[in-house]
Amino acid sequence: MITHVVTFRWKPAATPDAIAAIAEALSTMPELVKEIATYRFGSDLAAHGPANMDFAIIATFDSIEDWRAYDKNPDHDRIRAEVIGPWVAERAAVQFRS
């Protein structure tokens, strides 16, 4: 199993409506990318303070090849570029065997 974790810090101009649109688009990802085994995402609860990132996505895949297919999927690219990208100030990601 491969676990993919990506976190975002939003630009100050990101509105609640923009974040809701991101969540809406992300909710379609499992039906668009058949290689996804599990997919979860959400906004930070601010329980630890302002050093935390604002939003996270955690996805699992059966193999590194499945993750690579997801990473290059045109629907994923479109959502990443058009819906998420305009609001991102910082991004961090990691993939690991789980």
C-alpha positions as CSV (number, residue, x, y, z in Angstrom):
1,M,0.0,0.0,0.0
2,I,1.2,3.5,-0.8
3,T,0.0,6.5,1.2
4,H,0.1,9.9,-0.4
5,V,-0.2,13.0,1.9
6,V,-0.4,16.5,0.6
7,T,-0.9,19.7,2.6
8,F,-1.7,23.2,1.6
9,R,-1.4,26.7,3.1
10,W,-3.9,28.9,1.3
11,K,-3.2,32.4,0.0
12,P,-4.8,35.1,2.3
13,A,-7.4,35.8,-0.5
14,A,-8.8,32.3,-0.3
15,T,-12.4,32.6,0.8
16,P,-14.7,30.0,2.4
17,D,-16.5,29.6,-0.9
18,A,-13.2,28.9,-2.7
19,I,-12.3,26.2,0.0
20,A,-15.8,24.7,-0.4
21,A,-15.3,24.6,-4.2
22,I,-12.0,22.8,-3.6
23,A,-13.7,20.2,-1.4
24,E,-16.5,19.7,-3.9
25,A,-14.0,19.1,-6.7
26,L,-12.0,16.7,-4.5
27,S,-15.1,14.7,-3.6
28,T,-15.3,13.7,-7.2
29,M,-11.7,12.4,-7.4
30,P,-12.4,8.7,-6.4
31,E,-14.9,8.3,-9.2
32,L,-12.6,10.0,-11.7
33,V,-9.4,8.1,-10.8
34,K,-10.0,4.3,-10.5
35,E,-6.6,3.7,-9.1
36,I,-7.5,5.4,-5.8
37,A,-8.0,2.9,-2.9
38,T,-9.1,5.5,-0.2
39,Y,-9.4,9.3,-0.3
40,R,-9.8,11.7,2.6
41,F,-9.4,15.4,2.8
42,G,-10.3,18.4,5.0
43,S,-9.5,21.7,6.6
44,D,-7.2,22.0,9.6
45,L,-9.1,22.2,12.9
46,A,-6.6,24.8,14.2
47,A,-6.1,22.7,17.3
48,H,-2.3,23.1,17.2
49,G,-2.1,26.7,16.1
50,P,-1.1,28.8,13.1
51,A,2.0,26.8,12.3
52,N,-0.2,24.0,10.9
53,M,-1.0,23.9,7.2
54,D,-4.6,24.8,6.3
55,F,-5.8,21.7,4.4
56,A,-4.7,18.1,3.8
57,I,-5.4,15.2,1.4
58,I,-4.6,11.6,2.3
59,A,-5.0,9.0,-0.4
60,T,-3.9,5.4,-0.6
61,F,-3.0,3.3,-3.5
62,D,-2.3,-0.4,-4.0
63,S,1.0,0.3,-5.7
64,I,3.4,3.0,-6.7
65,E,2.2,2.5,-10.3
66,D,-1.3,3.3,-9.2
67,W,-0.1,6.5,-7.5
68,R,1.8,7.5,-10.7
69,A,-1.4,6.9,-12.7
70,Y,-3.3,9.2,-10.3
71,D,-0.5,11.8,-10.4
72,K,-0.7,12.0,-14.2
73,N,-4.5,11.6,-14.6
74,P,-5.9,14.4,-16.7
75,D,-8.9,15.0,-14.3
76,H,-6.5,15.2,-11.4
77,D,-4.3,17.6,-13.4
78,R,-7.3,19.8,-14.2
79,I,-8.6,20.0,-10.6
80,R,-5.0,20.6,-9.3
81,A,-4.4,23.4,-11.8
82,E,-7.8,25.1,-12.1
83,V,-9.5,24.6,-8.8
84,I,-6.7,24.2,-6.2
85,G,-3.7,26.0,-7.8
86,P,-5.0,29.5,-7.7
87,W,-5.4,29.5,-3.9
88,V,-2.1,27.7,-2.9
89,A,0.6,29.7,-1.1
90,E,2.5,26.6,0.0
91,R,2.3,22.9,-0.7
92,A,4.1,19.9,0.8
93,A,3.7,16.2,-0.1
94,V,5.1,12.8,0.8
95,Q,4.4,9.3,-0.5
96,F,5.4,6.3,1.7
97,R,4.8,2.6,2.0
98,S,2.1,1.8,4.5
